[in-house]
């Protein structure tokens, strides 16, 4: 088997961690230390994040979607295929070099999706976009780190704790959806969603298309109206 080639390194803002972009033949990987955050051959669950979300919000006109995390563009491409032609899709990516990779070293993976007029990519912490929004989004899709129990950035905990979930609730329109990807289950996160006034469904999905690979989790949390929980 051919060895991996180290293509580039990116600093993660707000911490001392670094991402490494690796390549082996036509396969790409983004690594954090010995942890693989994403691989160009393992996109099934990230596709499912957008596909399941689009089914839950139905046929509402001109939906506005916020995606947290650009990564290798799996969720973005699935969103472009799943949401209607009049959708507006905003992608927040914290690491500027990841955006550079999308236009350069990872261009074979991204194809033409970044040129789609429905798409805007913002170099920002998705948590900041969420906290500054009020009734702005029909769906928020979080594919950040490895989920609620992530490994790359302590500040990501703010997305998944009670304050972050309260901010997401406020940023969503009526019956809006918060969809969260995770590499594994988190019962405590499920409880926080319920306390935060969301109705919750957990979907088990496979890392590879065709029902193969590791089992990942997607929370599909629909905003409920009424008094908010304390979190």
N, C-alpha and C positions, 0 to 999 in steps of 0.2 A: 504493500500500500504506500502511495506517495505521501511524503510528509506535508504538514501544514506550512504555509508560507505566511509570515507576519507582514501584512500590508501597511497598517497604520495604527496609531494609538490616539485616543481622545481622552482628555480630562473631563470628569463629571463635575459640573459646577456645584459648589457648596460642600465639597468633601475632598478627600485625598485619593479617591478611587479612580481607576482608569479602565477604559474599554479598549479591547484590542480587536481589530478586524483581521480575520484570518481567511486564507483561501487554499483549497486543495482541488485542483482541476477546475470544474465549473461549480464547485460547492463553496459557499461562504459561511462563516461563523462569526458571531460577535461574542467575545469572551470577557468575563470579569474574573480575573485570577484563573482558577481552575473550573469556574462555573460557566457553562455555556448559556447565555441569555437567549440566543436565537440562532437558527440554522436555516439556510435557504431551502433545505429539503424537508423541513418540518414545519408546515404551515397550516395543517388541518384545523387546529383549535383556534388559531387567529382568524382564519376565514369564518369559522363558526360564530365568532364573537359578533361580526357584522351581520351575518345572515340571520342569526337568531334575533338580533335586535330589530332588524328591518321587519321581521314577521310580527314582532310584538307591538310595534307602533302603528302597524296597519297602513292604510292608504291616505293618511292625512296629507294635504297639499303643502308643497314647499317646505318640507321638514328641514330643520337646521340641526346638524350633527356635529358634536365635538369629539374628536379622537385624541386621547392622551397617549402619546408615544408614536413616533414614526417608524422606528425599527427598520425592518426590511420591506415595509409597505404592504405586508400581507393583509392587515385589517383594512387599510385604505383601499386596496384593489377590490377586496370583497364588498366594501361599502359602495364603491362606484357601480358594481354589478347588481347590488341588492336594493339600494335605495332608488327612488324615482329620478327621472331626468331633471326635475326641477329642484332637487335637493341642494343644499349648501353644506359643504363638508369642510370643517376647520380642523387642522391637525396641529397640535402643540407638541413641539419637540424641544426638550431642555438642552441637549448637547448640540452645539452648532456644527460640530464635525460630522455628526450623524447625517445632518442635512446635506453637507458637502459630499459625503459618501454616496447619498442617494442620487446626486447629479453626476457623480464621477465613478469611483471604484465599483459601486453597486448599481450602476445604470443598467447592466444586463438583467438584474433582478427586478428593477422598478419598471422597466419599459417606458411607456408614454403616460403613465398615470398622473405624474406631477404636472403635466401640461393640460390636464382636463380643466375646463373653465369652472367646474363646480368646486374645485379644490383650492384652498389656501393653506400654506404651511407657515406657522409662526414659531420663531425661536423664543420659547417662553416655557416657564413652569406651568403645566396644565392646572395646578392648584390655584395659581393666581388668576387664570382666566375664569375658573369656576367661581372663585370667591367674589369676583367683580361683576358677575352676571346675575340678573334677576329675570326669571321667566324667559330666558333667551333660547333654550335648547329643547328640542323634542327628544333627543337621546344624547347621552354622554357615554362613550365607550372608553374604558380605561384598560390599556395594555402597557402598564408601566412596571418596570422592574420584573419580579417574578410573582407579583400579586401582593395581597395584604401582608404576607410574610416574606417580603422581598429581601434582596441581599446587597443591592448596590448603593443605596442612599438612604440614610436615616430619615431625611425630611419626607420621604415618600409615606412614612407612617401618618403624616398629617392628612393625606388623602383618604386614608382608610379608617381613621379614628372618628369619634363622634363629631368634632368640629368640621372635618372634611365632608362627612356625609350630610350634615346640616346644610353646608354650603351647596352641595350638589342638589339637595332637595329644593333649595331656593332658586337655583339656576335653571331647573327644569320647568317646562310648561305643564299644564294639567295632564295627568296620566302619562307624563314623560317617563323615560326609561333610563336607569343607570345600569349599564352592563359592564361587568368586571371580569377580566381574564386572570386566572391564577394557575400556577404550576401544580397546585395541590389544594386540598380542602382546608378550611379554616372555620370551625364551628363558632369561634368568638366573633368573627366578622359577620357571619350569618345572623347572630344575635344582635349585633350593632345595627344592621340593616333594618331588622324588624323594629327595634327600639326607635330608629330614626324615621319611622313612618313610611316605610316601603313595604309593599307586598313582595315576597321573595320566592323565586324559583331557582333551583340549582340544576345546571345541566352538566353531565359528564361527557366529555368529548375526547377524541383521540388526537394525538400530536400529528399523525400522518393522515392524509386523505385515504379513503377506503377503509376506515375503521381500524387502523393499525397504529402502533406506537404507544407511548406513555399516555396515561389518563390525566387529563387536565380538567379544571373546573371553570365554569362560567356562571356567575350570578346574574340573574335577570331580575332587577329590582324596579318595580313600578311605583311611581310616586302616588301616595295616598293623600287625600285632603283631610283636614281636621287638625286637632291639637297635636303639636309635635312632642315627641318623647324627649327626655332629658339627655339620653345618650350614654 
